[in-house]
Amino acid sequence: MAERYDIAAPIYDRTAWVLSLGGIDKLHPALVAGLELSGKTVADLGCGTGLAFPALIEAIGPSGRVIGLDNNAAILAKAEKRVTEHGWNNVKLVVDDIATTPLLPDIDVVFSCIAMSCVPDPSEKLDELLGNLKPGTVVRIIDALPRTRGFGFRAINGYNFLKSFIVGSHYKKLEPFERVFRERLSNVVVDSVHGGMYTRLTGVKA
């Protein structure tokens, strides 16, 4: 996977916009919508080139902090360039694998946008991730989960399945995500964004 994204690094941002059918511009505001994040320390797992950073930075304010984690150095170099250009001194970037790295204990909110699906055995890793969080941690994940209802869900599932071969996601193994959320977290809310193409899961570690 890391080698694949070495190749994709130069065109990552443009590719993300095209493959999401323009939805990437909607997904990042949807990450923070409805959450009180001022002054919080937030982790962006699988942050890529930092496309979500503007929305996160605006939401946490000057006293908050973003920790961006990705396993690809070439991709993260583009994120570092974005951070430098904007002068964000409250962003820390970490080259590591979200499938194996335990989270720091001082994190208040965990975000992941179209990244957990690229982790091998994603539902099992999600279960491990949620099990390691401290009580009170807010978790919000947006990803292309298989759908069983809603307008055009068969077409949406078909597109996301085909897209999984390009981005290297494990689409067929994402179905247990909602069950894992409900087993591990409280106050769980599951809804959809970008016309149902993506599922948003929100919960709090009890």
Solvent accessible surface area in square Angstrom, and as a share of the most:
residue,aa,sasa,rsa
1,M,87,0.39
2,A,41,0.32
3,E,139,0.62
4,R,107,0.39
5,Y,42,0.16
6,D,73,0.38
7,I,145,0.74
8,A,26,0.20
9,A,7,0.05
10,P,99,0.62
11,I,97,0.49
12,Y,46,0.18
13,D,39,0.20
14,R,182,0.66
15,T,42,0.24
16,A,23,0.18
17,W,127,0.45
18,V,81,0.47
19,L,28,0.14
20,S,3,0.02
21,L,107,0.53
22,G,10,0.10
23,G,0,0.00
24,I,17,0.09
25,D,90,0.47
26,K,114,0.48
27,L,0,0.00
28,H,20,0.09
29,P,73,0.46
30,A,13,0.10
31,L,0,0.00
32,V,25,0.14
33,A,48,0.37
34,G,86,0.83
35,L,44,0.22
36,E,132,0.59
37,L,5,0.02
38,S,72,0.47
39,G,37,0.35
40,K,74,0.31
41,T,19,0.11
42,V,0,0.00
43,A,2,0.01
44,D,3,0.01
45,L,4,0.02
46,G,18,0.17
47,C,10,0.06
48,G,1,0.01
49,T,0,0.00
50,G,0,0.00
51,L,44,0.22
52,A,5,0.04
53,F,0,0.00
54,P,62,0.39
55,A,18,0.14
56,L,0,0.00
57,I,28,0.14
58,E,149,0.67
59,A,30,0.23
60,I,0,0.00
61,G,19,0.18
62,P,138,0.87
63,S,89,0.57
64,G,4,0.04
65,R,78,0.28
66,V,0,0.00
67,I,7,0.04
68,G,0,0.00
69,L,10,0.05
70,D,16,0.08
71,N,60,0.31
72,N,3,0.01
73,A,64,0.50
74,A,39,0.30
75,I,3,0.01
76,L,8,0.04
77,A,56,0.43
78,K,66,0.28
79,A,0,0.00
80,E,102,0.46
81,K,131,0.55
82,R,51,0.19
83,V,17,0.10
84,T,101,0.59
85,E,119,0.53
86,H,104,0.46
87,G,57,0.55
88,W,36,0.13
89,N,151,0.77
90,N,26,0.14
91,V,22,0.12
92,K,98,0.42
93,L,45,0.23
94,V,41,0.23
95,V,86,0.50
96,D,56,0.29
97,D,49,0.25
98,I,28,0.14
99,A,14,0.11
100,T,97,0.57
101,T,34,0.20
102,P,97,0.61
103,L,32,0.16
104,L,83,0.41
105,P,110,0.69
106,D,70,0.36
107,I,7,0.04
108,D,43,0.22
109,V,3,0.02
110,V,0,0.00
111,F,0,0.00
112,S,0,0.00
113,C,18,0.11
114,I,46,0.23
115,A,10,0.08
116,M,2,0.01
117,S,3,0.02
118,C,25,0.15
119,V,6,0.03
120,P,78,0.49
121,D,63,0.33
122,P,0,0.00
123,S,7,0.05
124,E,101,0.45
125,K,53,0.23
126,L,0,0.00
127,D,42,0.22
128,E,89,0.40
129,L,18,0.09
130,L,0,0.00
131,G,29,0.28
132,N,103,0.53
133,L,14,0.07
134,K,80,0.34
135,P,99,0.62
136,G,47,0.46
137,T,2,0.01
138,V,34,0.19
139,V,0,0.00
140,R,18,0.06
141,I,1,0.00
142,I,0,0.00
143,D,1,0.00
144,A,8,0.06
145,L,12,0.06
146,P,35,0.22
147,R,48,0.18
148,T,91,0.53
149,R,180,0.66
150,G,41,0.40
151,F,200,0.83
152,G,37,0.36
153,F,40,0.17
154,R,183,0.67
155,A,77,0.60
156,I,27,0.13
157,N,30,0.15
158,G,33,0.32
159,Y,69,0.26
160,N,2,0.01
161,F,66,0.28
162,L,117,0.58
163,K,14,0.06
164,S,9,0.06
165,F,138,0.57
166,I,104,0.53
167,V,30,0.17
168,G,12,0.11
169,S,22,0.14
170,H,59,0.26
171,Y,16,0.06
172,K,153,0.65
173,K,102,0.43
174,L,1,0.01
175,E,112,0.50
176,P,40,0.25
177,F,0,0.00
178,E,60,0.27
179,R,128,0.47
180,V,5,0.03
181,F,0,0.00
182,R,126,0.46
183,E,115,0.51
184,R,97,0.35
185,L,12,0.06
186,S,42,0.27
187,N,120,0.61
188,V,26,0.15
189,V,85,0.49
190,V,46,0.27
191,D,53,0.28
192,S,59,0.38
193,V,20,0.12
194,H,46,0.21
195,G,76,0.73
196,G,5,0.05
197,M,12,0.05
198,Y,2,0.01
199,T,16,0.09
200,R,40,0.14
201,L,0,0.00
202,T,16,0.09
203,G,0,0.00
204,V,39,0.23
205,K,31,0.13
206,A,90,0.70
